[in-house]
Amino acid sequence: MDTIELSKFGDYKHYTALKLLTLILNIPSPKDDISGSEVCGVYYKEKDVARIAIYCEKDTVAVAQ
């Protein structure tokens, strides 16, 4: 399950970003290096799969917290 679905509270148009949820819940934000909108460029231009893996791991830890 994508946790973004939980933050919509049944609404199909709006959501609360993980960055905002971590701020509200006083959890360290995983968005300290790149954002989701930058992943494509990091993959295709920089060929830095390791950086993307770290980005995904940080998101997973924040969601678990």
C-alpha positions as CSV (number, residue, x, y, z in Angstrom):
1,M,0.0,0.0,0.0
2,D,1.2,3.5,-0.9
3,T,1.1,5.6,2.3
4,I,0.1,8.6,0.2
5,E,-3.3,6.9,-0.1
6,L,-3.7,7.0,3.7
7,S,-2.9,10.7,3.8
8,K,-5.7,11.5,1.3
9,F,-8.3,10.3,3.8
10,G,-10.5,9.1,1.0
11,D,-10.1,12.2,-1.2
12,Y,-9.1,11.5,-4.8
13,K,-7.7,15.0,-5.5
14,H,-5.7,16.0,-2.5
15,Y,-2.9,14.5,-0.5
16,T,-0.3,15.4,2.1
17,A,3.3,15.1,1.1
18,L,5.7,12.9,3.1
19,K,7.9,16.0,3.7
20,L,5.0,17.8,5.4
21,L,3.9,14.7,7.4
22,T,7.4,14.3,8.8
23,L,7.5,18.0,9.7
24,I,4.1,17.8,11.5
25,L,5.0,14.5,13.3
26,N,8.5,15.8,14.2
27,I,10.3,13.0,12.2
28,P,13.5,13.8,10.3
29,S,12.6,14.5,6.7
30,P,14.0,12.1,4.2
31,K,14.0,14.8,1.5
32,D,17.5,16.2,2.4
33,D,19.2,15.3,-0.9
34,I,16.8,14.9,-3.8
35,S,13.1,14.9,-4.3
36,G,10.9,12.5,-6.3
37,S,10.9,14.9,-9.2
38,E,14.7,14.7,-9.5
39,V,15.0,10.9,-9.5
40,C,14.6,10.7,-13.3
41,G,17.5,13.1,-13.9
42,V,19.7,11.4,-11.3
43,Y,19.1,8.1,-13.1
44,Y,19.4,9.1,-16.7
45,K,21.8,12.0,-16.5
46,E,24.0,11.0,-13.5
47,K,23.6,7.2,-13.7
48,D,23.6,7.3,-9.9
49,V,21.5,4.3,-8.9
50,A,23.1,4.2,-5.4
51,R,21.9,7.8,-4.7
52,I,18.3,6.8,-5.7
53,A,18.5,3.7,-3.5
54,I,19.5,5.9,-0.5
55,Y,16.6,8.2,-1.3
56,C,14.2,5.3,-1.3
57,E,15.6,3.9,1.9
58,K,15.2,7.2,3.7
59,D,11.5,7.4,2.5
60,T,11.0,3.9,3.9
61,V,12.5,4.7,7.3
62,A,10.3,7.9,7.5
63,V,7.2,6.0,6.7
64,A,8.0,3.3,9.3
65,Q,8.5,6.0,11.9
